[in-house]
């Protein structure tokens, strides 16, 4: 019989696998459409991780909550850089910000 802790571990492992797959697709695949789709997925996933981190963290840890929302803000910044940025340099920095947001957001949720 599965209890809630087992289910939480399975969900966390699935989220980790999905984020690693999306990061690998974004940086290793040469097809621009796949890169774009994986970037948008990763940016939205980073925001989802921030929301889940907020729901999992007790309100007695305001520093952890601020770190989680800051990491989610990196995903928002990456999306804004891609959508509104006219400079090519911004389009190269945005995927890195989205990947950092997801990786460190998952680590923050785990700790």
VOBA-1610 file (N, C-alpha, C; in pm, whole numbers, padded with zeros to 5 digits, always signed):
BEGIN
Unk+00083-00117+00000Unk+00000+00000+00000Unk+00088+00124+00000Unk+00057+00220-00087Unk+00136+00342-00096Unk+00080+00446+00000Unk+00171+00506+00076Unk+00129+00617+00160Unk+00165+00748+00091Unk+00137+00858+00156Unk+00156+00988+00091Unk+00304+01021+00070Unk+00392+00971+00156Unk+00535+00996+00137Unk+00588+00925+00014Unk+00541+00803-00010Unk+00581+00731-00131Unk+00534+00805-00256Unk+00414+00856-00253Unk+00361+00930-00367Unk+00440+01059-00389Unk+00478+01126-00281Unk+00558+01248-00292Unk+00694+01219-00354Unk+00756+01110-00318Unk+00885+01072-00375Unk+00871+01042-00524Unk+00766+00972-00562Unk+00744+00940-00703Unk+00721+01067-00784Unk+00642+01160-00732Unk+00616+01285-00803Unk+00744+01366-00815Unk+00824+01371-00709Unk+00949+01446-00715Unk+01046+01385-00816Unk+01054+01252-00820Unk+01142+01187-00918Unk+01093+01212-01061Unk+00962+01213-01082Unk+00908+01241-01214Unk+00937+01385-01255Unk+00923+01479-01160Unk+00953+01619-01191Unk+01100+01637-01224Unk+01187+01566-01153Unk+01330+01574-01180Unk+01362+01519-01319Unk+01303+01407-01355Unk+01328+01347-01486Unk+01276+01438-01598Unk+01159+01496-01577Unk+01103+01585-01679Unk+01190+01709-01697Unk+01237+01765-01586Unk+01320+01886-01598Unk+01454+01855-01662Unk+01515+01742-01630Unk+01642+01705-01694Unk+01623+01679-01843Unk+01514+01615-01880Unk+01487+01591-02022Unk+01467+01722-02098Unk+01392+01815-02038Unk+01368+01943-02105Unk+01497+02024-02117Unk+01582+02021-02015Unk+01710+02093-02022Unk+01799+02033-02130Unk+01804+01900-02135Unk+01885+01835-02239Unk+01832+01867-02378Unk+01701+01866-02395Unk+01644+01900-02525Unk+01674+02044-02564Unk+01668+02133-02466Unk+01689+02274-02497Unk+01833+02304-02538Unk+01930+02236-02477Unk+02069+02268-02505Unk+02137+02176-02606Unk+02086+02056-02626Unk+02156+01960-02712Unk+02094+01943-02850Unk+01966+01969-02865Unk+01900+01950-02993Unk+01921+02074-03080Unk+01944+02053-03209Unk+01971+02164-03301Unk+01845+02223-03364Unk+01734+02151-03362Unk+01611+02196-03426Unk+01553+02315-03349Unk+01533+02430-03416Unk+01489+02551-03344Unk+01350+02541-03281Unk+01260+02466-03344Unk+01125+02453-03288Unk+01129+02373-03158Unk+01209+02267-03155Unk+01221+02187-03033Unk+01285+02269-02923Unk+01385+02349-02959Unk+01450+02436-02860Unk+01350+02536-02802Unk+01268+02595-02889Unk+01172+02696-02844Unk+01065+02634-02755Unk+01014+02519-02794Unk+00910+02452-02715Unk+00966+02409-02579Unk+01086+02355-02580Unk+01144+02312-02452Unk+01177+02432-02364Unk+01215+02546-02424Unk+01240+02666-02345Unk+01113+02714-02277Unk+01003+02726-02354Unk+00878+02773-02295Unk+00827+02675-02190Unk+00840+02545-02217Unk+00799+02446-02118Unk+00881+02461-01991Unk+01011+02480-02006Unk+01100+02492-01890Unk+01071+02619-01811Unk+01041+02728-01878Unk+01009+02853-01808Unk+00879+02839-01729Unk+00778+02778-01789Unk+00651+02757-01719Unk+00669+02656-01607Unk+00751+02555-01631Unk+00778+02455-01528Unk+00852+02518-01410Unk+00940+02614-01436Unk+01010+02684-01328Unk+00913+02762-01241Unk+00812+02823-01304Unk+00710+02893-01226Unk+00625+02795-01146Unk+00596+02680-01204Unk+00520+02577-01133Unk+00598+02525-01013Unk+00728+02507-01028Unk+00812+02462-00917Unk+00811+02567-00805Unk+00812+02695-00841Unk+00807+02801-00740Unk+00675+02796-00663Unk+00565+02773-00733Unk+00434+02764-00667Unk+00430+02641-00576Unk+00478+02528-00625Unk+00479+02407-00543Unk+00570+02423-00422Unk+00682+02492-00440Unk+00772+02519-00328Unk+00701+02606-00224Unk+00623+02702-00269Unk+00548+02787-00177Unk+00444+02706-00100Unk+00379+02612-00168Unk+00277+02531-00102Unk+00337+02431-00005Unk+00459+02386-00029Unk+00522+02286+00058Unk+00593+02347+00178Unk+00633+02475+00169Unk+00712+02537+00273Unk+00621+02600+00378Unk+00647+02573+00506Unk+00566+02640+00611Unk+00594+02790+00613Unk+00497+02865+00660Unk+00511+03011+00663Unk+00610+03057+00768Unk+00658+02967+00851Unk+00757+03004+00953Unk+00897+03012+00895Unk+00914+02981+00767Unk+01044+02990+00698Unk+01036+03094+00587Unk+01036+03222+00622Unk+01020+03325+00518Unk+01139+03332+00423Unk+01257+03297+00468Unk+01373+03298+00379Unk+01361+03196+00269Unk+01315+03077+00303Unk+01293+02972+00202Unk+01186+03013+00101Unk+01081+03077+00152Unk+00976+03123+00062Unk+01029+03229-00034Unk+01111+03321+00016Unk+01166+03426-00069Unk+01261+03369-00173Unk+01340+03270-00135Unk+01430+03206-00232Unk+01349+03136-00341Unk+01244+03067-00301Unk+01160+02998-00399Unk+01095+03093-00497Unk+01041+03204-00447Unk+00979+03300-00537Unk+01082+03372-00621Unk+01200+03392-00567Unk+01308+03453-00648Unk+01348+03364-00763Unk+01355+03234-00737Unk+01389+03141-00844Unk+01278+03132-00947Unk+01154+03142-00904Unk+01043+03149-00999Unk+01047+03278-01080Unk+01094+03385-01017Unk+01109+03512-01087Unk+01212+03505-01198Unk+01310+03418-01183Unk+01408+03399-01291Unk+01339+03345-01417Unk+01242+03257-01399Unk+01168+03206-01515Unk+01087+03316-01581Unk+01026+03402-01499Unk+00951+03514-01555Unk+01045+03607-01631Unk+01163+03632-01573Unk+01261+03718-01640Unk+01307+03656-01772Unk+01325+03525-01774Unk+01366+03457-01897Unk+01258+03470-02005Unk+01132+03454-01966Unk+01023+03471-02063Unk+01016+03614-02116Unk+01032+03710-02026Unk+01027+03850-02070Unk+01145+03884-02161Unk+01262+03827-02131Unk+01378+03850-02219Unk+01353+03797-02359Unk+01289+03682-02366Unk+01264+03622-02497Unk+01153+03696-02572Unk+01047+03730-02501Unk+00932+03792-02568Unk+00955+03939-02602Unk+01021+04012-02513Unk+01034+04156-02532Unk+01174+04200-02572Unk+01272+04111-02558Unk+01410+04149-02585Unk+01438+04161-02733Unk+01499+04270-02771Unk+01535+04290-02911Unk+01681+04257-02937Unk+01757+04241-02832Unk+01899+04212-02843Unk+01920+04060-02853Unk+02009+04018-02940Unk+02037+03875-02956Unk+02103+03817-02831Unk+02175+03900-02760Unk+02241+03854-02637Unk+02138+03811-02532Unk+02026+03881-02526Unk+01920+03845-02432Unk+01859+03709-02467Unk+01850+03680-02596Unk+01793+03552-02640Unk+01887+03436-02608Unk+02014+03465-02587Unk+02109+03359-02549Unk+02114+03341-02398Unk+02085+03446-02322Unk+02089+03438-02176Unk+01960+03375-02121Unk+01848+03396-02187Unk+01718+03351-02139Unk+01710+03200-02114Unk+01758+03113-02204Unk+01752+02970-02174Unk+01836+02931-02053Unk+01947+02999-02033Unk+02031+02970-01917Unk+01957+03008-01789Unk+01888+03122-01790Unk+01810+03163-01673Unk+01698+03065-01643Unk+01631+03016-01747Unk+01522+02920-01727Unk+01576+02790-01668Unk+01691+02744-01718Unk+01750+02620-01666Unk+01795+02637-01522Unk+01856+02751-01491Unk+01900+02777-01353Unk+01779+02783-01260Unk+01672+02844-01305Unk+01552+02853-01224Unk+01497+02716-01189Unk+01492+02627-01287Unk+01436+02495-01263Unk+01530+02411-01176Unk+01659+02412-01206Unk+01753+02329-01131Unk+01756+02370-00984Unk+01774+02500-00960Unk+01783+02544-00822Unk+01648+02545-00753Unk+01540+02561-00828Unk+01406+02548-00770Unk+01379+02406-00723Unk+01422+02308-00802Unk+01405+02169-00760Unk+01493+02138-00638Unk+01615+02191-00637Unk+01700+02171-00520Unk+01641+02237-00397Unk+01584+02355-00414Unk+01523+02425-00302Unk+01400+02349-00251Unk+01324+02291-00341Unk+01208+02213-00300Unk+01251+02084-00228Unk+01363+02030-00268Unk+01411+01906-00206Unk+01467+01932-00067Unk+01534+02046-00050Unk+01595+02076+00079Unk+01489+02125+00170
//
